[in-house]
Amino acid sequence: MSNEAVIDRIVGRGVPVRGNDIDTDRIIPARYLREITFEGLGPHAFEDDRRALNGAHPLDDPRFEGAGVLVVNENFGCGSSREHAPQALLRRGIRAIVGESFAEIFFGNCVTIGLPCLTTTPEHADALQALIEEAPDTELTIDIEAEQVVTDQGAYPAAVPASARASFLTGRWDALGQLLENANDVQATSARLPYLTGFGGGSS
């Protein structure tokens, strides 16, 4: 697997989005499910929440502009199974999410696109959010292998399920990349499948 697909460490500033049970409809409103591609979803992440807060949402706060690590609370990404939610965050520039817990389907959709979700305790999530709010320039190092978030104030444990962790550290999360790198094997396998090639050249 190409080293480009390996995700072992992510470095960036953080943006805190507080609140439990933030569902996928809040992350990306349902009206955007009609989009043909995911490319333009980034600007619409948390759109309704941001509109309701009239510029006071963390994603509209200039202190957090360009932040790549989202720090959240409990049951983030609950609700529908729409894959548009992690896609919108990825295209917003989010490269990792640290939180108390994640909805299972949302978590799986994140792994599929190479967006690590790390789980920490409520106390550590709150401490990270407070640190980012007080010092927005704080650099966070998300260490997938060591399962921790490192800041200049110390390290915070942040777990990744073993299967997801292995996928990131080996690059196996990138299924499309694996297919492209093994195109010859894919074609050879395809040539052996009778339902693709017919059942042989014998006469009926």
PELINNOR-V478355 format. One record per pair of residues at least 12 apart in sequence whose ideal C-beta (glycine too) atoms are under 8 Angstrom apart, sorted by the first residue. I is the first residue (numbers start at 1). J is the second residue. Records with the same first field share a line. If there is no record, write none. Layout:
# PELINNOR-V478355
I=J  J
This chain:
# PELINNOR-V478355
1=170  171  172  174  177  178  181
2=171  177  181
3=171
4=171  177
5=114  171  172  173  174  177
6=168  169  170  171
7=114  116  144  168  169  171  173
8=143  144  145  168  169
9=141  142  143  144  145
10=68  69  95  96  116  141  142  144
11=139  140  141  142
12=67  68  69  95  96  139  140
13=64  66  67  68  69  132  136  137  138  139  140
14=64  67  69  70  71  98  128  132  138  140
15=58  59  61  64  67  69  70  71  132
16=58  64  71  72  128  129  132  133
17=46  58  59  70  71  72
18=72  73  129
19=72  73
20=73  74  75  100
21=74  75  78
22=72  73  75  76  77  78
23=77  78  79  80
24=77  78  79  80  81  82  84  85  103  106
25=79  80
26=46  48  49
27=45  46  77  85  88  89
28=41  44  45  47  82  84  85  87  88
29=44  47  48
30=82
32=44  84  88
33=82  84
35=84
38=84  87  88  91
39=91
40=91
41=84  87  88  91
42=88  90  91  92  93
43=92
44=88
45=59  88  89  91  92
46=59
59=92
63=136
64=132  136
66=93
67=93  94  136
68=93  94  95  96
69=94  95  96  97  98  140  142  149
70=89  94  96  97  98  99
71=97  98  99  125  128  129  132
72=97  98  99  100  125
73=99  100  122  125
74=99  100  101  122
75=100  101  102  103
76=97  99  100  101  102  103  106
77=102  103  105  106  107  110
78=103  106
79=103
81=105  106  109
83=109  112
85=106  109
86=106  109  110  113  115
87=113
89=115
90=113  115
94=115
95=115
96=115  116  117  118  142
97=110  115  116  117  118
98=117  118  119  120  125  128  140  142  149  158
99=117  118  119  120  125
100=119  120  121  122  125
101=119
102=117  119
107=164
111=164  167  168  173
112=173  175
113=173
114=168  173  174
116=142  144  160  164  168
117=160  164
118=142  144  147  149  158  159  160
119=158  159  160
120=149  156  157  158  159
121=157
124=156  157  158
127=156
128=140  149  151  156
131=151  153
138=151  152  153
139=151  152
142=158
144=160  165  168  169
145=165  169
147=159  160  165
